[in-house]
Amino acid sequence: MTGWTTSPLGGVCDIIKRGIAPKYIDDGGISVINQKCIRDHLVNYSLARRHDIEVKKINEERLIKIGDVLVNSTGTGTLGRIAQVRNIPDEITTVDTHVTIVRPKPDLFFNDFFGYMLIKIEAEITSAGEGASGQTELARTKLENEFFVSYPNPIPEQKRIVAILDRAFADIEQARANTEKNLINARELFESCLNKQLSSVCLSAPSQTLADVTELIVDCEHKTAPTQNKGFPSIRTPNIGKGVLLLDGVRRVSKETYEQWTARAIPKPGDLILAREAPAGNVGVIPDGEQVCLGQRTVLIRPIKGIVNSRYLAFLLLHPFMQDRLLAHSTGATVQHVNMKDIRQLAISDLPKIGQQQVDVDVLLKAKDQVSKLEENYFGKLKALDQLKKSILQKAFSGQLT
């Protein structure tokens, strides 16, 4: 590209350094940005914590400045997130050791161009973490030497590219916001149908407990099952959705582990699996033909056959009124946890006859299928918007943006 320069990232930066190990205090001191503050290419200062500068002084170079790009440099799922400091913070601010400050050399870049330049290589940074025991790390030397950036030498050309990117990305973010709103509306459509179909039962005076309409309610082993690539699906709380089990990418266990973990009760198709926490209250139904193993923090519920329709009971437990009742006595300061006693003693009203239960289930399954199709459509649009951003960035940094 005529007039463009390609360089290792370290060759165009004044500093690439991790932040400080803070001495945290509740009040006073200075603001410290952590990994949670960096998301969607923005810095959320409200999530920052406080550092006591009386105990530990901070070098000026580790105080963030306009133009700095902050890179999350540790943690599975967080490494690689990038945000640029485009405005002066309201107060003196630094970063902790999980965040790297990437500061450009003076007079080499239009600040906003430098930010876009690093967003362009964000995916590469994310995939380059190194580490063991699930803790992902990104070495400073790797950032300096193994990532290459390209940029036009004239500052006015950088400004022209930024102006185009700002307009394009603003339009894309508006489209994303509209799509996410449509996604919420679709989910609320099912909630509305759930309310209409089951509210009369939920709002009637309780006459029995969950234990009265089930053959068994059994919690899982209170430890993590050893998993492998093949074998029986191990259902953990992330695999429990709203009335369904999410089996794509599920962890699996060996036959030996399956037999050990199902010694108290063998899960059968039609049984419900309830999440006791993270998030508490979700419930799915084991589909026909599936042999599964209960993972940590889950509960097996078997409705009385011929009296209670499994899917009806799952939908009933997902009704907002029943969710409130189920979680009313949950414990935990940060993570809700439902006790087995409260699950067994969950108050419910008289259920309709099994035939009416099936009618209600058919209506709700049809509504759920319609919502699933809408969700699939909206998720596809969100994915297309992400691809569009990548395509525009690719053109911007290959000299093709007009």
N, C-alpha and C positions, 0 to 999 in steps of 0.2 A: 504494500500500500504506500503510495507516494506521500511523503511527509509524515509517516508514522514511525514510531520507535517501539521495539519490543525489548523488554528487559525483565530480569528476575525481580520479583516484588521487592526484595531487599535493596535493589539498586536504585529504587525511586523513593525510598522511605528514609525519614530522619530517625525514627525509632520503630522497632517492633518489640514490644515488651509486655510481659504479664503485669498485673496489678499487684497490690499489697495483700499481706495477710492481716486483716483488720483486727483491731481490739474493739469489739462491738460495745456500744452503749445505747441506751434508749433515747436519750436526749442530748443535744449539743453536738460538738465535734463537726465532722464534715460528712457529706453524702458519699456512699459507696455503692456503685452499680454492680449487680451480680447477674448471673445467667438469666434469671427470671425476667430481668428488665429488658432483655433484648429479644424481640419477636416481631415478625412481619416487617423487618427493616426499619423499625422504630425503637426509640429508647423510652421506656416507661419509668420515669423518675419516681413515681409514687411507690414503686416496689423496692426502691433502694433502702439500704440500712445505714447506720451511723457508725463512724469510726472516731475513737478518742485520740486526737492529735497531741494531747498532752502526754500520753503514754508512748506514742510512736509517731515521730515526725514523718512527713511525706515529701519526697523530692518533687520539685516543681514539674519535672518532665512527666510525672505520673498523674498530674492533674489534667483532666480532659480539656481539649480545645476545639473550637469550631474547625471542621474539616477532618477530625480524627474519625477513623472507622474502628468500631469495637467488634471484636470477633470472639464468640464463645469458643473456648479452647479445650473444654473437658465435657465429658458426660454423654452417654448414649442418648440420642434423641434431642440433645441440645447443642452438641458440637457443630460449629460451622455457621450458626445463625449470625447474621451481620446487620449492623445498624450504623449509620453515620450520624455524627453530631453536627446537625445543620444549624442549630440555634444555641446561643449562650445559655447554659443552665442557670437557674435562679440562684444557685449558690455554688461554692467551691465543691468540686466532685472528682472522685477518683474511681478506680475499678478494683475488684478483688483478684485473687490469683487465678480464678477460673476464666478470666476475660483478658484478652490481649488488645493493647492499644496499637493501632497501625496508623502512623502519622506520616503524611507525605513530606517530601523535601519542599522548602519554601520556593514559591514562584514557578514551580514546575507544572502545577495543575490548577484548573478552576476547581474549587473544593467539591462541588456537587458531582463533577465528572469523576473525580477520584472515588467517590462513593459508589457510583454506578459501575465503575471499573471493577471494584471488588465484588459487588453483587453478581456480576457476570461470572465470576469464578467460585461463587458460593457453593455450588453443588460439588465441585472438585475438592474444596476444602472439607466439606462434610464427609466425603468418602475417604479422606486421607488420614483419619485419626488412627493412632496407634495405642495399644494398651492391653492389659490383661484383666481377668476377673470381671469383665463387663464394663470396666471403667475406661472410656475412650479418652485419649490425650492427643493434642496436636502440638508438636514441638515447635518452638520459635524458629529454630534453624530450618525446619521444613517450610514454614511460611516464607522465610527469607529467600531460600535457594531453589525450591522446587515448583513454585508457582510463577508463571510468566504472565505479564500484562502488556497490552499494546495500547498506544495512545497517540493522537496527533500532536505534533509539536506546537502549532499555533494555539494560544489560549482562546482566541475568538472562535476557532473551529470546535473546541471543546464546549464552549458556551452554546454554540448552535446545536450540537448533539444533545446537550442537556435539556435545552428548550423543547426539542422534539420528544425526548424521553419523558419529560415531566408531563406533557400534554397526553401522550399515549398511555402512560401508567395511571394518570388520573382517570382517564376514560375506562381503563381496564378495572380499576378499583371500584368505580361506580357500578360497572356491570357485575362485578363480584358481589358487591353489597346487595344489589337487586336480586341476584340469584340466591344468595344466602337467605334473604328475606322470604323468597318463594319457597325455599326448602323448609323454613320454619312454619310457613303457612300450610304446607303439605302435611307436616307432622301434626299440626293443630287440627287438621281435617280429620285425622284418625282419632285424636283425642275427643273431638266433638261426637263422632260416631260411637265411640266407647261410652261416653256419657249418656247419649240418647238410648243406647241399647241396654245398659246395665244399671243406670242410676236408680231405678225403682227398687231393685234388689239391694243395692248398696245402702240406700237411705232408709230401708225398712228396719224396724227394731231388731237387733240381734237376738237370735234364739238358740245359737249353738256355737261351737268353736271349730277351727280348722281341723282339729284332731277328730271331731265327730264325723267328718265327711271324708276321712282318709284312712287307708289301711295302715300306713306307717309314715312317720316323719323322722328321718335319720340324718344327723350331720356327718360330715366327712372326717377323714383323718386330720389331726391337728398338726400336720407337718407337710412339707413340700415333697411331692412324689418325684423320684428320679425319672427324667424324661429322655426320650430318644427319637430318632427320625421315623421309625416304624412302630406299629403296634396299635394299641387301643387308644382312642382319643381321650385325653385327660382334660375334663371340663373345669376351667378356672373361671373366676368372676368376669374377666374380659370377654369370655366366650358366651356369656349369657346376655341375650338381647331382650327386646320387648316382645315376649311370647315365642321367641325362636332361639335356637342355639347357633352360634356363629362358628362353623367348623372349618372355615378356610384358614389354613396356617396353624391349626390347633396343635399343641404339643401332644406327644404320644408316650405311652408306657408299655413296658414289656408284659408278657403273659404272667410272669411271676409277680410283678408289681400290681397288675390288675387283680389277681386272685387275693393278694394281701389287702388291697384297698377296698375290695367289695365283700370282705368276709362278713360284715354286718348286714349288708343288703346288696343284692345285685341289681343295678339299675336296668329297667326294662323300657322298651318303647311305650310311650304314653305317660311315663313318669314325668313329673315336673322337677326342675332343678332351680333352686332359689339362691340368689347371692345374699350372703349375710353381711357383706360389706364390699366397698370399692367396685361399683356402687351398690349399696344395700337396696334390696327390693326388686331388682330385676329378676325376671323368671322366664325360663324357656321350657319347651316340651321336647323330650327325646323323640326324634322321628322314627318311623318304622324302619326296621332293618339295621339300626345302629346299636352297637355295643359300646358303651362309654364308661369311663371311670371318673368318679367325682374328685375334683381337685380341692385344694385348700379353700376354706371359707365358703363352702357351698353346702346346700341341704337338699336331700332327696325327699320328694313328696309323692306318695302314690294314692290317687283318688280311689274311692270305693267303686269298683267296676259295676256298671249297670245303673248306678245312681248319680254319679258325677262324671261329666264329660271333661276330659283332661284339658282340652283347649279352653273350654268355658271357664274352668277354675283358674287357668293362667290369666285369661283376660280379666276375670273378676279381681284377681290379686293386683293387676296392673291399673285398675281404676284409681284415679287420684284420691278418692275418698278412702279406699282400702289401703292405698299406699301411706296416707297420713296416719291411719290407724295402726298399720304395721310398724311404722318408724317412730311412733309416738314415744316409745320407751327405749329407743336406741341409745347406745352409749358411745363415748369416744369424743375427745376434744377436737381432733382434726379429721378423723375417719369414722363415719357412722358404723356401728356394729349392732346387729339385731341378735338378741339372746334366743336360744332354743325354746325356753319357756314361753316367751312372748309369741313366738311363731305358732307353737302348739295351741296356745290359748287365744289366738286371734279370733275376735268375735265376728261372726257372719250371720246373715239372715237366712230364712228358709230359701232353699234353691228351687227354681221351677222344675217341672218334670223333665226327664232326660230328653224327651222329644223337643220341648221348647228350648232347652239348652242348645241342641243341635241347630235349631233355626237361628238363634242368636249368633252362634259360632259361624254359620254360613254367611250371615250379613257382615260380621266383623272381618272374616277372612277375605271377603270380596273387597271391603274397604281397604284392608291392609295391602292387598295386591295392587290396588289402584295407587295407593300412596307409595308403594315400593317402586312402581314404574315412574312416578313423578320424581322420586328421589334419585333414581338411576339417571334420569334425564338431566336433573340439576347438577348431580355430581359430574356427569359428562361435560356439562358446560363449564364447571369450575376447573376441570382438568384442561379443557381447551384454552381457557384464559391463562392458565399457568404456562401452557406451551406457547401461547402467543407472546407472553412476556419474554420467554427464553429466545424465541425467534427474533423479536425486536432487538434484544440485547446483542444477539449474535451478529445481526446486521450492523448495529451501531459500532461494534468493535472490530468490524472487518471492513470499514469504510464504505458500506453500502447503504447507509441511512440517508434518505433524501426527504 
